[in-house]
Amino acid sequence: MHLSVPNVSMIVSNSCGDTDDYAPGHIHSSLTIQYQHWSDFDMVSVAPSILETRSGRSTQGSTISSETIFIAGVLVLCIYSIVKFLRPFLALYGHLRRAQAIGLPMKVIPFPPGLFSFFAFQIIRRLGLLTPGTKLHRLLSMGRPDGYDLHKEMGDVFVTVSPAGLTLIVADPKIATHVNSKRAEFPKPPNTGAIINIYGRNVINADGEVWRFHRRVTGPVFSERIHRVVWQESMNQAHLMMQSWLPSTNRVDIVRIPSFGNDTLRLGLNIITSAAYGCPLGWNENPPCASSTSLSYHASVEQLTEHLMSIFLTPRWLLRFAWRDSTWGRAWEAYTAFGSYMRGMLDRERAHLDAGDRTEDNLLTALIRAEEMADEKESRNMEPHEVMGNAFIFLFAGHETTANTLHYAMILLAQHPDIQELLLDEVDEVYDRAALEGRDQLEYELDFNRARWTFAIMSETLRIYTPTGVTNKWSATDQPITFEGQTYVIPQGTRISLNATGIHSNPKVWGDNAMEWVPSRWIIQDGDGNAPLITPQPSRAPSPMRRRSSDVFEKVSDSPSPVLRSAPLLSPFAALQQYSPRPMLSRSSSVCSATSSGTTSPHGIVKPAKGTFLPFSEGSRACSGKKFATVEFVAVFFTLFREHRVELEEGWTVERVGGILKGRKAGALTLQPPEAIPLRFVKR
């Protein structure tokens, strides 16, 4: 049957509502067919029209559809661009509302804190576009705080707001302790420590169960056994360093050292390689290397430090193809060379374990065993990249922080000869006591705790030149904190920057002279300094005593053994008593709350109140190498200052050196002074 259709009209109505209300593939149109008689309806002729209309295959429909698609695409692209452009501003508005709800002082910054601020600081500084004191410098410092300057304006606790979210910046000891003591409530932020993840995951940038696993493997290594090794190796390497300065023929009374910073880095690298990695080294010796390289061990570390940012920002596959003499080519050379040295030491340690001639564990043996045997609690082995990651971070961070602390301390002692005299007296006393006990060498168990001024000098240097300026956490859930008697709720996902340099230079914590290097603030003036030091009886006749100008020791003719006229060193047992705290004074007072509310440490110096001294952090995630570093510092000082004093080279004034030291700013990849300061050791 072939009938005509007088009037067929297609009415297409597009829905302006939510298309999710319709099933996929549903045609959003209605078809109305007007006809006079049903018998006139021709299914054969109408059906193709319907199909042609639905599929848009007519010439007119095809033209309209193409134009519509093009215009719609342009509109979508414009809308997407606008949304992308406005998204940070919309996010900033939302973050601003959340920050206002907290109730703390706040500051809006146009960029995210953390790594972004770090790299922006680096790039702009290297381009010579960053001048201290400018608005840009202050904004970048706001994203990565250093010192107390920001807190003078904003207070000890304040919030920064950026398109990336909220950051709570803290220079209050009580809040710092609260955050550090609650690992679950305040874990590490995501991607924290990514820059040190270049060889693999490690104990510093891991969190949660992974961190606990890494800590169980590496933590027990830093025991008293290894500290004894550190003591001996530190004295040995310090002696080798001094010998490298001396001429091979003539005896000299003045030893000039133009590159003391490089020498302390080599010193620290050799000590940790020998003591913690079980690979003793001579002064210029290299450990075994898994592959051929033109870089020495020390040069590979130095070059890696210099190009760390390039290594972090550039994919490894791309670094491989870099021109050798370019920045990226040198970065790849250092990365592969240092990795080869680590693999060489691991292979050496595996050979010792296989041969059964390794009787005592070191860091590498602990890592190798964790790779070969499953952890009981974690039920898994340590992955090869985790072994490499931990081998890297302990070696890299461990040697540099102690070496730079030694470097700064030497410069400061050269600036302060009065403090150096007190140190020299202490060194002489320790050696005299060892001689009285029949020893010509110092021993860790007997002599380490006899240091007071040495500990004070190290602590004060770490306070001013803190290795880890900021510790980052974040709030896993909404968390209350108490500040100055008022409770504030920190929203979930807030980044928390514990500004250690801000706390260390806070006049409310360390007094009005917080920015001055004053080691005496660590010495207990009214302690029992005359208490005798309890030591074992010597097993052999004492060697002749060295005579000092202070004449601390004298022999009594009718006594079979020497006795002390006075003993200014504090007894380790008496040192355990609680230090009587002085009353808290006003902010204008020079007495600081950090020491007035602290206790006495086993070394006879003030142990600051919690949260006031954070060079090694605190809480469960405190640095496990703290005592390792302290033992190394003391042993090196006792060796270098046994027969010498340190001075600034001729032509270098205290004022000139002080100006250089002030140039050390946040954002530096290393903690070394920005300019080499020549020193000299003078025979005394």
C-alpha positions in Angstrom: 0.0 0.0 0.0 1.4 3.3 -1.1 -0.4 6.3 0.4 0.7 9.9 0.6 1.1 11.9 3.8 -0.3 15.5 3.5 1.7 17.0 6.4 4.5 15.5 8.3 6.3 17.9 10.7 9.2 17.2 12.9 9.3 19.2 16.2 12.6 18.8 18.0 12.7 20.0 21.5 16.0 20.1 23.4 16.0 19.6 27.1 17.6 22.4 29.2 17.6 20.3 32.3 20.2 17.8 33.7 20.8 15.2 31.0 21.6 12.7 33.7 17.8 12.2 34.0 17.8 10.4 30.6 19.2 7.1 29.7 22.2 7.0 27.4 21.3 7.0 23.7 17.8 8.4 24.3 16.7 10.8 21.6 15.6 14.0 23.2 13.0 14.9 20.7 9.3 14.4 20.0 7.8 13.5 16.7 4.4 14.8 15.7 2.8 13.5 12.5 -0.3 15.3 11.3 -2.4 13.5 8.9 -6.0 13.4 7.7 -6.6 9.7 7.5 -4.6 6.9 9.0 -4.9 5.1 5.7 -2.9 7.9 4.1 0.1 7.1 6.3 2.8 5.4 4.2 5.2 3.5 6.5 7.5 2.7 3.6 8.0 6.4 2.6 7.9 7.9 6.1 10.3 5.4 7.8 13.3 6.5 5.8 12.5 10.1 6.5 12.4 9.4 10.2 15.6 7.5 10.1 17.2 10.2 8.0 16.0 12.9 10.4 17.2 11.0 13.4 20.7 10.3 12.0 21.2 13.9 10.7 22.1 12.6 7.3 20.2 15.1 5.2 22.3 17.8 3.6 20.7 20.6 5.6 20.9 18.6 8.8 24.6 17.8 8.2 25.4 21.5 7.7 23.6 22.5 10.9 25.2 19.7 12.9 28.7 20.6 11.9 28.3 24.3 12.7 26.7 23.4 16.0 29.5 21.0 16.9 32.1 23.6 16.1 30.4 26.4 18.0 29.8 24.0 20.9 33.4 23.0 20.9 34.6 26.6 21.0 32.2 27.4 23.8 33.3 24.3 25.8 36.9 25.3 25.3 36.2 28.8 26.5 34.3 27.7 29.5 37.0 25.2 30.4 39.7 27.9 30.1 37.7 30.3 32.2 37.0 27.6 34.9 40.7 26.7 34.9 41.6 30.3 35.2 39.1 31.0 37.9 39.6 27.7 39.8 42.6 28.9 41.9 40.7 32.1 42.8 37.6 30.1 43.7 39.8 27.7 45.7 41.5 30.6 47.4 38.1 32.1 48.3 37.1 28.8 49.9 40.4 28.4 51.8 40.0 32.0 52.9 36.7 31.2 54.5 38.2 28.2 56.3 41.1 30.3 57.5 38.8 33.0 58.9 36.9 30.3 60.8 40.1 29.3 62.7 40.5 32.7 64.3 44.3 33.0 64.1 46.1 35.8 62.2 46.4 35.0 58.6 48.3 36.1 55.5 47.3 35.5 51.8 50.2 34.3 49.5 49.8 33.8 45.7 51.6 30.5 45.5 51.7 27.2 47.3 54.2 26.7 50.2 56.7 23.8 50.5 58.5 22.5 47.4 57.1 25.2 45.1 58.5 28.0 47.3 61.7 26.1 47.7 62.3 25.7 43.9 61.0 29.2 43.1 63.5 30.6 45.7 66.3 28.6 44.1 65.6 29.6 40.5 65.0 33.3 41.2 68.0 33.5 43.5 70.3 31.9 40.8 68.9 34.4 38.2 70.0 37.2 40.5 66.5 38.5 40.8 66.0 37.9 44.5 67.1 40.7 46.9 66.7 40.2 50.7 64.1 42.5 52.2 62.1 42.9 49.0 58.4 42.0 48.8 59.1 38.9 46.6 61.7 37.7 49.1 59.2 38.1 52.0 56.5 36.3 50.1 58.8 33.4 49.3 60.0 33.3 52.9 56.3 33.2 53.9 56.0 30.0 51.9 59.1 28.5 53.4 59.8 30.4 56.7 63.2 30.9 58.2 63.9 32.7 61.4 61.6 34.8 63.6 61.1 37.9 61.3 57.7 36.8 60.0 56.5 36.1 63.5 57.4 39.6 64.7 54.6 40.8 62.3 52.2 37.9 62.5 52.7 36.3 65.9 54.1 33.0 67.1 51.3 31.1 65.4 49.6 32.2 62.2 48.0 30.9 59.0 48.9 31.4 55.4 46.3 31.0 52.7 47.2 30.1 49.1 45.3 28.4 46.2 46.8 25.1 47.4 45.3 25.4 50.9 46.1 26.4 54.4 49.4 26.3 56.2 49.8 26.8 59.9 53.2 28.3 60.7 54.3 27.7 64.3 57.1 29.2 66.4 55.5 28.2 69.7 57.3 25.4 71.6 54.2 23.9 73.2 52.3 23.6 70.0 55.5 22.1 68.3 55.7 19.5 71.1 52.0 18.8 70.8 52.2 18.2 67.0 55.4 16.2 67.2 54.0 13.9 69.9 50.9 12.9 67.9 52.2 11.0 64.9 48.8 9.6 63.8 46.9 12.9 64.1 49.7 14.9 62.4 51.4 12.7 59.8 53.8 13.9 57.1 52.1 15.7 54.2 51.8 13.8 50.9 55.0 14.1 48.8 57.0 15.5 51.6 60.7 14.8 51.2 60.3 13.9 47.5 63.5 15.7 46.7 65.4 13.1 48.8 63.6 10.2 47.1 66.0 10.1 44.1 67.3 6.6 44.9 64.2 5.1 46.6 61.8 5.4 49.6 63.6 5.9 52.9 62.9 6.4 56.6 62.8 10.2 56.3 60.1 10.5 53.7 58.1 7.4 54.5 55.1 7.5 56.8 52.7 5.1 58.6 53.4 1.4 58.4 56.2 1.9 55.9 58.0 4.3 58.2 57.6 1.9 61.2 59.1 -0.8 59.1 62.1 1.3 58.0 62.6 2.5 61.6 62.6 -1.1 62.9 65.3 -1.9 60.5 67.6 1.1 60.8 67.0 2.3 64.4 68.7 -0.4 66.3 71.9 0.2 64.4 72.6 3.4 66.3 73.5 1.7 69.6 76.3 2.2 72.1 78.4 -0.3 70.2 78.4 1.9 67.1 79.0 5.0 69.1 82.3 3.5 70.4 83.3 3.0 66.8 82.3 6.6 65.9 84.5 7.9 68.7 87.6 6.0 67.5 87.0 6.7 63.9 86.3 10.4 64.5 89.6 10.8 66.3 91.4 8.9 63.6 89.9 10.9 60.7 90.5 14.2 62.5 94.1 13.2 62.9 94.3 12.3 59.2 92.8 15.7 58.3 95.3 17.5 60.4 98.1 15.5 58.8 96.8 16.5 55.4 97.3 20.1 56.3 100.8 19.8 57.6 103.8 19.8 55.2 105.6 16.5 54.8 109.0 17.9 55.7 109.2 20.9 57.9 107.4 21.4 61.2 105.3 24.5 61.2 103.5 26.4 64.0 100.8 27.9 61.7 98.7 25.7 59.4 96.6 27.6 56.8 93.4 26.0 55.6 91.7 27.9 52.7 89.0 25.2 52.2 88.0 24.1 55.7 84.4 23.5 54.6 85.4 20.9 51.9 87.7 19.2 54.4 84.9 18.9 57.1 82.6 17.4 54.4 85.3 14.8 53.6 85.8 14.2 57.3 82.1 13.6 57.9 81.8 11.4 54.8 84.8 9.2 55.9 83.5 8.9 59.5 80.0 7.7 58.6 81.3 5.4 55.8 83.7 3.8 58.2 81.5 3.6 61.3 78.0 3.0 60.0 78.8 1.4 56.6 81.6 -0.9 57.8 84.1 0.4 55.2 87.1 2.0 56.7 88.8 4.7 54.5 92.0 6.6 54.4 91.8 10.3 54.0 91.9 10.2 50.1 90.6 6.7 49.7 87.5 5.5 47.8 85.2 2.7 48.8 84.6 -0.1 46.3 82.5 1.0 43.3 80.2 -1.3 41.3 81.0 0.3 38.0 83.7 2.4 36.5 83.6 6.2 37.1 85.9 9.1 36.7 84.6 10.8 39.9 86.1 10.1 43.3 83.8 9.2 46.2 84.0 12.6 47.7 83.6 14.3 44.3 80.5 12.3 43.5 78.8 13.5 46.7 79.9 17.1 46.2 78.6 17.1 42.6 75.4 15.4 43.6 74.7 18.0 46.2 75.4 20.8 43.7 73.0 19.3 41.1 70.3 17.9 43.4 67.6 20.1 42.1 68.3 19.1 38.5 68.2 15.5 39.4 64.9 15.9 41.2 63.2 17.9 38.5 64.4 16.0 35.4 63.2 12.4 34.6 66.0 9.9 34.7 65.5 8.7 31.1 66.0 12.3 30.0 69.1 12.8 32.1 70.7 9.9 30.4 70.8 11.7 27.0 72.1 15.0 28.4 75.4 16.4 27.1 78.2 15.4 29.4 79.5 18.9 30.0 76.1 20.4 30.6 74.5 20.9 34.0 72.2 17.9 33.4 75.1 15.8 32.1 77.1 16.5 35.3 73.9 15.8 37.4 73.6 12.4 35.7 77.3 11.6 36.1 77.1 12.4 39.9 73.8 10.4 40.3 75.2 7.3 38.6 78.7 7.6 40.3 77.3 7.9 43.8 74.8 5.1 43.2 77.7 2.9 42.0 79.7 3.6 45.2 76.7 2.6 47.3 76.1 -0.6 45.3 79.8 -1.4 45.6 79.6 -1.1 49.4 76.5 -3.2 49.5 78.2 -5.9 47.4 81.2 -5.8 49.7 78.9 -6.2 52.7 77.1 -9.1 51.1 80.4 -10.9 50.5 81.3 -10.5 54.1 77.9 -11.9 55.2 78.2 -14.8 52.8 81.7 -15.6 54.1 80.5 -15.4 57.7 83.2 -12.9 58.8 80.9 -10.1 59.8 80.4 -10.5 63.6 78.7 -7.1 64.3 76.0 -5.4 62.4 76.2 -2.0 60.7 73.7 -0.1 58.7 74.3 -2.0 55.5 74.1 -5.4 57.1 70.8 -4.4 58.6 69.4 -3.3 55.3 70.7 -6.4 53.5 69.1 -8.7 56.1 65.8 -6.8 55.7 66.0 -7.3 52.0 66.6 -11.1 52.3 64.3 -11.9 55.3 60.7 -10.8 55.7 59.8 -8.5 58.6 57.6 -10.2 61.2 55.2 -7.3 61.6 55.1 -6.1 58.1 55.2 -9.6 56.5 57.3 -8.4 53.6 60.9 -7.9 52.6 62.6 -4.5 52.1 62.6 -3.7 48.4 65.9 -3.1 46.6 65.0 0.6 46.0 64.2 1.0 49.7 67.7 -0.4 50.5 69.3 2.1 48.2 67.1 4.9 49.4 68.1 4.3 53.1 71.7 3.8 52.2 71.6 7.1 50.4 69.8 9.3 53.0 71.9 8.3 56.0 75.1 8.8 54.1 74.0 12.0 52.4 72.2 13.8 55.3 74.3 12.3 58.1 77.7 13.5 56.9 76.7 17.0 55.7 74.8 18.2 58.8 77.6 17.3 61.2 80.3 18.6 58.9 78.6 21.9 58.5 78.0 22.2 62.3 81.8 21.6 62.8 82.5 24.2 60.1 80.3 26.9 61.7 81.6 26.1 65.2 85.2 26.6 64.1 84.4 30.0 62.5 82.5 31.1 65.5 85.3 30.1 67.9 87.8 32.0 65.7 85.5 35.0 66.2 85.2 34.5 70.0 88.7 33.8 71.4 87.3 34.1 75.0 85.0 31.1 74.4 87.8 29.3 72.7 90.0 29.7 75.8 87.3 28.0 77.9 87.2 25.2 75.4 90.9 24.7 75.4 90.9 24.5 79.2 88.3 21.8 79.0 90.3 19.8 76.4 93.4 20.0 78.6 91.5 18.9 81.6 90.1 15.9 79.8 93.6 14.8 78.6 95.1 15.4 82.0 92.5 13.2 83.6 93.2 10.5 81.1 96.9 10.8 82.0 96.1 10.6 85.7 94.2 7.4 85.0 97.2 5.9 83.1 95.8 6.4 79.6 97.5 8.1 76.7 94.3 7.9 74.5 90.8 9.1 75.3 88.1 6.5 75.6 84.4 6.9 74.8 83.1 5.3 78.0 85.3 7.5 80.2 85.8 10.8 78.4 82.7 11.5 76.4 80.6 12.7 79.3 83.5 14.9 80.6 82.8 17.5 78.0 80.7 20.6 79.0 81.9 23.5 76.9 82.2 21.3 73.9 78.5 20.3 74.2 77.5 23.9 74.9 79.4 25.0 71.7 77.7 22.3 69.6 74.3 23.0 71.0 74.5 26.8 70.5 75.8 26.4 67.0 72.9 24.1 66.1 70.5 26.6 67.6 71.7 29.4 65.4 72.5 27.3 62.3 69.8 24.7 62.4 70.3 21.9 59.8 66.5 21.3 59.5 64.9 24.7 59.6 61.3 23.5 59.1 59.5 20.2 59.9 56.3 19.8 57.9 53.2 17.9 59.1 49.5 18.0 58.2 46.2 17.5 60.0 44.7 14.1 59.2 41.4 15.3 60.7 40.1 18.5 62.4 42.5 19.0 65.3 42.3 21.3 68.3 45.3 23.2 69.5 45.7 25.5 72.4 47.7 28.7 72.1 47.9 31.4 74.8 45.0 29.9 76.7 42.6 29.7 73.8 41.6 26.6 71.7 41.6 26.8 67.9 40.4 24.0 65.6 42.7 23.3 62.7 40.8 22.0 59.6 41.6 18.6 58.1 44.2 18.8 55.4 46.0 21.9 56.8 49.7 21.9 56.3 51.6 22.6 59.5 55.1 24.0 59.3 57.0 23.8 62.6 59.5 26.6 62.2 62.5 25.5 64.2 64.6 28.5 63.2 61.7 30.7 64.4 61.6 28.9 67.8 65.4 29.1 68.1 65.4 32.8 67.5 62.2 33.6 69.5 63.1 36.1 72.2 60.2 34.8 74.4 61.9 31.4 74.3 65.6 32.2 74.2 65.8 35.7 75.6 66.5 39.1 74.1 69.9 37.9 72.9 68.4 34.9 71.0 70.2 35.8 67.8 73.6 36.0 69.5 75.9 33.0 69.7 76.3 32.6 73.5 77.4 29.0 74.5 77.4 30.0 78.2 73.6 29.9 78.1 73.9 26.1 78.2 76.2 26.0 81.2 74.7 25.6 84.7 76.4 28.3 86.7 75.0 27.2 90.1 75.2 23.5 89.6 77.4 21.1 91.6 80.5 21.8 89.5 82.8 20.7 92.3 81.5 17.2 92.5 84.2 14.7 91.8 84.0 12.7 88.6 83.6 9.0 89.4 86.0 7.0 87.2 87.5 3.5 87.6 90.9 3.1 89.3 93.7 3.0 86.7 95.0 -0.5 86.0 98.5 0.8 85.5 100.8 3.5 86.7 99.7 6.9 85.5 101.8 8.6 82.9 103.4 12.0 83.7 100.9 14.8 83.7 101.1 17.7 81.2 101.5 21.0 83.0 98.9 23.6 82.2 98.8 27.3 83.0 95.6 26.8 85.1 97.3 24.1 87.2 94.0 22.3 87.8 95.9 19.2 89.0 98.6 18.7 91.5 100.3 15.7 93.2 100.2 15.1 96.9 103.5 13.7 98.1 102.0 11.3 100.6 99.4 9.9 98.4 100.0 6.9 96.0 97.8 8.5 93.3 97.1 12.0 92.2 94.1 13.8 93.6 92.3 16.8 92.4 92.6 20.3 93.8 89.4 21.3 92.1 87.2 19.5 89.7 85.0 21.8 87.6 83.7 18.9 85.5 80.2 17.7 86.5 79.7 14.2 87.7 77.5 12.1 85.3 75.6 10.9 88.4 75.1 14.3 90.0 74.1 15.6 86.6 70.9 13.5 86.7 69.4 15.7 89.4 66.7 18.0 88.5 67.9 21.5 87.7 66.1 24.0 89.8 64.1 26.2 87.4 64.3 29.9 87.7 61.0 31.8 87.6 59.8 32.9 84.1 60.6 36.5 83.5 59.1 39.0 81.2 59.9 39.2 77.5 62.3 42.1 78.1 64.4 39.9 80.3 67.5 38.2 79.0 66.6 35.0 80.9 65.0 32.5 78.5 62.2 30.1 79.2 64.0 27.4 77.2 66.7 27.0 79.9 65.0 28.3 83.0 62.4 25.5 82.7 64.7 22.9 81.5 66.6 20.1 83.3 70.2 19.0 83.6 71.5 16.6 81.0 73.9 13.8 81.7 76.7 16.0 80.3 76.3 18.7 82.9 74.6 21.3 80.7 71.1 22.5 80.5 68.6 20.2 78.7 66.1 22.7 77.2 62.4 22.4 77.8 60.4 20.4 75.3 59.8 22.1 72.0 62.4 24.8 72.4 65.4 23.0 70.8 64.6 21.2 67.5 67.8 20.6 65.4 67.1 16.9 65.5 63.3 17.3 65.8 61.6 15.5 68.7 59.0 12.8 69.4 58.9 9.4 67.8 60.3 10.8 64.5 63.3 12.5 66.1 66.6 11.9 64.3 68.0 8.5 65.2 71.6 9.7 64.5 71.5 12.5 67.2 74.0 10.8 69.5 76.1 9.6 66.5 76.5 13.3 65.5 77.3 14.4 69.1 79.9 11.8 69.6 81.6 12.7 66.3 81.6 16.4 67.2 83.2 15.9 70.6 85.8 13.5 69.4 86.9 15.7 66.5 87.1 18.8 68.8 89.2 16.9 71.4 91.6 15.9 68.6 91.9 19.1 66.7 92.3 21.3 69.8 94.7 19.1 71.7 97.7 21.1 70.4 96.2 23.9 68.3 93.9 26.8 68.5 91.9 28.2 65.5 92.1 31.8 64.2 90.8 33.8 61.3 93.3 34.3 58.5 95.1 37.6 58.4 93.0 40.3 56.8 89.7 38.8 57.9 88.0 40.8 60.6 85.2 39.7 63.0 82.9 42.2 61.3 83.6 40.9 57.8 83.0 37.3 58.8 79.8 38.2 60.7 78.5 39.9 57.6 79.1 36.7 55.5 77.5 34.5 58.1 74.3 36.6 58.0 74.1 35.8 54.3 73.0 32.2 54.9 69.4 32.4 53.9 66.5 29.9 53.7 66.3 28.0 50.4 70.0 27.1 50.2 70.5 23.5 49.1 73.3 23.2 51.7 74.0 24.8 55.0 77.5 25.9 54.3 78.5 29.6 54.6 77.7 31.5 51.3 81.4 32.4 51.0 84.6 30.6 51.9 86.2 31.9 55.1 89.9 31.0 55.4 91.0 29.7 58.8 94.3 28.8 60.3 95.3 26.5 63.1 98.1 27.8 65.4 100.3 25.6 67.6 99.8 26.5 71.2 
